Amino acid sequence: MIAMQENNENEESDDKSVIKFGGNSVELPSADHLFSSPSRPIQVFSFVAILIGGLCGGLIGYAFTDLQCSEGCSDLAGISAIIGSLIGAGGVGVVSVLVLRAVTEWRTKNGGDSK
């Protein structure tokens, strides 16, 4: 009799999305799809923006060091360009990830992939 009740409880929980944690149970709404990624053009634009940010950061790092050196600082200017590129690309990358997440959340809340 107890085994029969357990089977009935399992069958009911299969029909609904119920999560049991401890003694509490929570019924979740059904989701059509959990994640919708941003469109391909938006992803490409984001990638290009990261590349441009890295290029600009490298140019700024190179120019900043080159203006301060008077003789033969090509190694130091190159290192500054690499560091500037990494910082520029990293900053733009963080902003683009936040924008892509916001676009995804906005589309999900509006209920569709209308472009």
TIVEXPA-661401 format. One record per residue (C-alpha): residue in three letters; x, y, z. Coordinates in nm, 2 decimals. Example, Ala and Ser with C-alpha at 12.3 -4.5 7.8 and 13.67 -1.06 7.14 Angstrom:
<rs>
{r->ALA	px->1.23	py->-0.45	pz->0.78}
{r->SER	px->1.37	py->-0.11	pz->0.71}
</rs>
This chain:
<rs>
{r->MET	px->0.00	py->0.00	pz->0.00}
{r->ILE	px->0.28	py->0.24	pz->0.08}
{r->ALA	px->0.47	py->0.15	pz->-0.24}
{r->MET	px->0.15	py->0.22	pz->-0.44}
{r->GLN	px->0.12	py->0.57	pz->-0.28}
{r->GLU	px->0.48	py->0.64	pz->-0.37}
{r->ASN	px->0.43	py->0.55	pz->-0.73}
{r->ASN	px->0.12	py->0.77	pz->-0.75}
{r->GLU	px->0.32	py->1.06	pz->-0.61}
{r->ASN	px->0.60	py->1.00	pz->-0.86}
{r->GLU	px->0.35	py->0.99	pz->-1.15}
{r->GLU	px->0.19	py->1.31	pz->-1.04}
{r->SER	px->0.53	py->1.48	pz->-1.01}
{r->ASP	px->0.62	py->1.37	pz->-1.36}
{r->ASP	px->0.31	py->1.55	pz->-1.51}
{r->LYS	px->0.40	py->1.88	pz->-1.33}
{r->SER	px->0.73	py->2.05	pz->-1.28}
{r->VAL	px->0.76	py->2.01	pz->-0.90}
{r->ILE	px->1.08	py->2.05	pz->-0.71}
{r->LYS	px->1.10	py->1.90	pz->-0.37}
{r->PHE	px->1.36	py->2.04	pz->-0.13}
{r->GLY	px->1.35	py->1.92	pz->0.22}
{r->GLY	px->0.98	py->1.91	pz->0.32}
{r->ASN	px->0.88	py->2.20	pz->0.09}
{r->SER	px->0.77	py->2.16	pz->-0.27}
{r->VAL	px->0.76	py->2.44	pz->-0.53}
{r->GLU	px->0.57	py->2.42	pz->-0.86}
{r->LEU	px->0.75	py->2.58	pz->-1.15}
{r->PRO	px->0.59	py->2.72	pz->-1.46}
{r->SER	px->0.66	py->2.54	pz->-1.78}
{r->ALA	px->0.92	py->2.70	pz->-2.01}
{r->ASP	px->0.91	py->2.67	pz->-2.39}
{r->HIS	px->1.28	py->2.73	pz->-2.41}
{r->LEU	px->1.53	py->2.81	pz->-2.14}
{r->PHE	px->1.78	py->3.02	pz->-2.33}
{r->SER	px->1.76	py->3.20	pz->-2.66}
{r->SER	px->2.10	py->3.33	pz->-2.77}
{r->PRO	px->2.14	py->3.67	pz->-2.94}
{r->SER	px->2.12	py->3.68	pz->-3.32}
{r->ARG	px->2.43	py->3.61	pz->-3.52}
{r->PRO	px->2.48	py->3.97	pz->-3.65}
{r->ILE	px->2.47	py->4.10	pz->-3.29}
{r->GLN	px->2.74	py->3.85	pz->-3.19}
{r->VAL	px->2.96	py->3.94	pz->-3.49}
{r->PHE	px->2.92	py->4.31	pz->-3.41}
{r->SER	px->3.02	py->4.24	pz->-3.05}
{r->PHE	px->3.33	py->4.05	pz->-3.16}
{r->VAL	px->3.43	py->4.33	pz->-3.40}
{r->ALA	px->3.38	py->4.58	pz->-3.13}
{r->ILE	px->3.62	py->4.38	pz->-2.90}
{r->LEU	px->3.88	py->4.37	pz->-3.18}
{r->ILE	px->3.85	py->4.75	pz->-3.23}
{r->GLY	px->3.88	py->4.81	pz->-2.86}
{r->GLY	px->4.19	py->4.60	pz->-2.85}
{r->LEU	px->4.34	py->4.79	pz->-3.15}
{r->CYS	px->4.26	py->5.13	pz->-2.99}
{r->GLY	px->4.41	py->5.02	pz->-2.66}
{r->GLY	px->4.72	py->4.91	pz->-2.83}
{r->LEU	px->4.76	py->5.23	pz->-3.02}
{r->ILE	px->4.71	py->5.43	pz->-2.70}
{r->GLY	px->4.96	py->5.22	pz->-2.51}
{r->TYR	px->5.22	py->5.25	pz->-2.78}
{r->ALA	px->5.17	py->5.63	pz->-2.83}
{r->PHE	px->5.18	py->5.69	pz->-2.45}
{r->THR	px->5.51	py->5.52	pz->-2.41}
{r->ASP	px->5.66	py->5.65	pz->-2.74}
{r->LEU	px->5.59	py->6.01	pz->-2.64}
{r->GLN	px->5.76	py->5.97	pz->-2.30}
{r->CYS	px->6.08	py->5.80	pz->-2.44}
{r->SER	px->6.35	py->6.00	pz->-2.61}
{r->GLU	px->6.57	py->5.72	pz->-2.75}
{r->GLY	px->6.53	py->5.36	pz->-2.85}
{r->CYS	px->6.23	py->5.25	pz->-2.64}
{r->SER	px->6.08	py->5.02	pz->-2.91}
{r->ASP	px->6.07	py->4.72	pz->-2.67}
{r->LEU	px->5.90	py->4.92	pz->-2.40}
{r->ALA	px->5.66	py->5.07	pz->-2.65}
{r->GLY	px->5.58	py->4.73	pz->-2.78}
{r->ILE	px->5.51	py->4.59	pz->-2.43}
{r->SER	px->5.29	py->4.89	pz->-2.35}
{r->ALA	px->5.10	py->4.83	pz->-2.68}
{r->ILE	px->5.03	py->4.47	pz->-2.58}
{r->ILE	px->4.92	py->4.57	pz->-2.23}
{r->GLY	px->4.70	py->4.84	pz->-2.37}
{r->SER	px->4.55	py->4.60	pz->-2.62}
{r->LEU	px->4.47	py->4.35	pz->-2.34}
{r->ILE	px->4.31	py->4.62	pz->-2.12}
{r->GLY	px->4.11	py->4.77	pz->-2.41}
{r->ALA	px->3.98	py->4.44	pz->-2.54}
{r->GLY	px->3.90	py->4.32	pz->-2.19}
{r->GLY	px->3.70	py->4.63	pz->-2.11}
{r->VAL	px->3.51	py->4.62	pz->-2.43}
{r->GLY	px->3.46	py->4.25	pz->-2.38}
{r->VAL	px->3.30	py->4.30	pz->-2.04}
{r->VAL	px->3.07	py->4.56	pz->-2.17}
{r->SER	px->2.97	py->4.35	pz->-2.47}
{r->VAL	px->2.89	py->4.05	pz->-2.26}
{r->LEU	px->2.67	py->4.26	pz->-2.04}
{r->VAL	px->2.49	py->4.40	pz->-2.34}
{r->LEU	px->2.44	py->4.05	pz->-2.49}
{r->ARG	px->2.29	py->3.93	pz->-2.16}
{r->ALA	px->2.06	py->4.23	pz->-2.14}
{r->VAL	px->1.94	py->4.18	pz->-2.50}
{r->THR	px->1.88	py->3.81	pz->-2.43}
{r->GLU	px->1.68	py->3.89	pz->-2.11}
{r->TRP	px->1.48	py->4.16	pz->-2.29}
{r->ARG	px->1.38	py->3.93	pz->-2.57}
{r->THR	px->1.29	py->3.65	pz->-2.33}
{r->LYS	px->1.07	py->3.89	pz->-2.12}
{r->ASN	px->0.90	py->4.03	pz->-2.43}
{r->GLY	px->0.80	py->3.68	pz->-2.53}
{r->GLY	px->0.97	py->3.62	pz->-2.86}
{r->ASP	px->1.25	py->3.66	pz->-3.10}
{r->SER	px->1.11	py->3.96	pz->-3.28}
{r->LYS	px->1.40	py->4.14	pz->-3.45}
</rs>
